[in-house]
Amino acid sequence: MLMTTNTASRTPLYLPMGDQAIIIQFEHVISLETNKRVQTIAYLIESSQIVGVTQLIPAFNNLTVCYDPVVIGFDELVETLKKFEGDDLEQIQINSKTLHIPVVFGGDYGPDLEEIADHAKLSIEEVVSLIQSKRYFVYMIGFIAGYPYCGDIDPRLSLPRRANPRGKVEKGTIQIVNNLTGIFTMTAPSGWHIVGWTPMEIFNPKSDPPSLLQAGDYIQYIPISEEEAQRWNQDSQREWDQKWNM
């Protein structure tokens, strides 16, 4: 079960991960407040261009800082990182965007939508309305390349993982579990609940950058018809972006 309340200390821990990385561990919860602290610290570290730091990997409630131990040691880097604790993180503005994503809901594209509606004691139309009515924060990118973990969905729609995961879920699948939603960027197994499908490609390894989303962004689902989804092409995407994502 994903926790969404904060009961731990706000002082992060600095934990070694081998000899070339440090994990900055925040509260052991999954919450918007905690994740925004992770994103802000990552932004400050990246902006500071600390010599020896090679990569930053933000997750739900921690940040992995990779470094070259020949250039900077563990203790020195920890002391440098601790300086960011004193910043008023809530006042720091980070550039983010909202990506509007076309989705065909239900039917063959969303086979679990009826089960979710039964669980919530709502109609399918009401469930779709709840899903598409709000923006979702991108907590992190992971699991498979470019996959965005986003939240939080309406609590009435919250369900645990499926007892029997699917062995193959298609690229573009929109799914939910607990308080999260995500978009499959390639075909892979999944135990989440499928509610729809998008013809929009949000990850392309040949593009620069390959992912349209990064941690700290937002997404919002916009319903389209099955006919629109089937006809989708590059011209459709260009027109969509001009209308929704400029």
N, C-alpha and C positions, 0 to 999 in steps of 0.2 A: 504494500500500500504506500503511495507517495504521500509524504508529509508536507503540509503547507503552513504549519505554524512554527514560530521561532521560539525555541526554548533554551537555546545554547548561548554561550558567550559570544560577543561580537568580535573578540580578539582572535585573529586567525593564527593557525599553527603553521610552522615552516618545517616540512618533512622532507628528508632526502629520498630521492628515488634513483638508486644507483649513484654513480659519481658524476652524472652529467645533467641532472634535473632536480628541481625542487618543487614540491607540491605545496601551494599555499591553500590550506584547508580552512574554509569558512564554516558557518553553522552546518550541522549535519541534517539539513532540511532541503527540500526543493520548494523555493518560493521566489516570487518576482523580486522581492526586496534583496534577498541574498544574491540572486543571480546578477542583479544590476550592480552590486558591489564587486562581483567578479569581473564584470565587463568594464567597470570604471577603473579598477586597478590595472587590468590588462591595457587599457587605453593609456594610462599614465606611464606605465613601464615602457610601452612601445614608443610613446612620445619622447621619453627621456633618452632613448637610444643608449642604454647601458652597454658599455664595451664588454663583450664576452657572452652576452645573451643572444642565443641563436634562434629561438622559437618560443611562442606563447600558445598554449592550448587551453582555452577556457572550457569548463564543463558546468554542470548544474550548480555545484556549490564549492568548486575548487578551481585553481588555476595552476597548470603545470608550466614552470619556467625552465626551459632547456638552456644549457650554457656550456661553454668550453672551459673545462677545469684548468687548462694550461694558461688561459687568459685571466680568469677570476676564480677564486676559491669559494667553497661553500659558505664559510663564515662571513667573508667579505660581502658576498652577494646577499645573504640574509640581512645583514645590517643595512645594506643599500635599499632592499625591498621594504624593510620596516619603516623607512622614512615616509612611505606613501600612506601609512596608517593614519597619520595626523591630518591628512587632507580632508576637507569637508566634502565627502564623496557625493552627498545628495545634491550639492550645488553645481557639480561639474556636468556640463552638457556634452553628450556624445552624439555625433552625427549618426542618424539611422534613417531608414526608409521603410515605407509600407509597400509591399508587393501584392497587388490584387491578382488573384489566381482564378481563372475560369474553371468551374467544376460542374459536371453532370452528376446529380445525386440519385441514389436509389436504383432499382431495377437490377439488371446484370452488373451495373457499374458499382452498386452499393448494396451487396446482398445481406449485410447485417443491419441495415437501417430499420427494418421492421422489428427485429429483436430489440433494438435500442428503444424504439417507440413504445413497445410493449412494456419494457422495463420502466420507462419514465412515465407510463400511463398518459402518453401524448399521441397525437396523430403523426404520421410521417411528415406531413406538411409543417407541423409545429416544430418537429425536430430539426428539419432543414432550416427553418426560420431561425432557430436558436443557434445553429452552427454558423450560419452566414451573417449573423447580426453583429458580430464583434471582431475586433482585431486580436490576433494572437501573437504574443511575444516569442521571438526565437531564442530559446534558452541556450542551445548549443547545436553544433553540427557534428554528427557522428554516426556510429553503427555501420552504415555504408556511406560511400563517398557522397558528400553533399546533402545527406539526409538531415532535415531540420526538425529538431524536437521543439514543439511550440505549445504554448498554453496561455491562460487556462480555459478549458472548455466549461460550459455551464455544468454545475455539479449534478443536475438532474440527469445528465447524459453519461455520467461516470460509470464505467464498468471495468472489472478486472480483466486481465488477459484471458483469452479463450482457453478452455480446457484442452482443446485439440488444435494446435497451431496449423496453419496452412503451409504446405511445403513450397508453394510457388505463388507469389503475389506480384502482379505486373507493375512495371514502371508507370508512374503517374497516379498510382492508387492513393486515395485520401483515406486515412484511418484514424481512429481514436482509441485511447485506453486510459483508465483512471482520469487524470485531469489534463491529459496531453493529446495533441494531434500531430500528425506528421504526413509527409509526402514521399512516396517511394521514388528514388531517383534511378533505380534499376531493378530488375527482377530479382527477388530474394524471398526467403521464408519469412513468415510473420505470425505472431499470435494476437495481433491487434484486431479491432473490429473495423471492417471496411464500410465506408459510407458513400464513397463516390470516386470519381476519376477525373484527372485533368489532362488535356492534350498539351498543356504548356510544359516546355522543357525547362526545368529550373537548374539542371546541372548538365554541363557538357565539357568533358575533359579536354576538348580541343579549343575551348574558348579561354580567354584571358580577361578576368578571372574565370575559372571553370564553373563557379557557383554564383547564382544570382542573389543568394542570401548569405548573410553572415550573422553570427551571434550578436544580439542586440537589435536586429531588425524586427519588423512586424509583417505578418501576412493577414490577408482577409480573403475569404472565399466568396466568389460571385457566381450564382447559379447560371448555367447555360443549358440549352436543350441538347438532347441526344443527337439531333440532326446537326447542330452547330459543332458538336464535338467530333462527329464523323467527318465533317467537311474541313476540319481545321488544317491550315497549312501556314507557310511563312507569311503570306499576305494577311491571313487572319490574325496571326500573332502581332504583326506590325500595327494593324488597325487597333487591336486590343491595347497594346502598349501606349499608343497615341491617346486613347480615350481614358485609360485607367492608371498608367504607370509613368506618366511624364512629370 
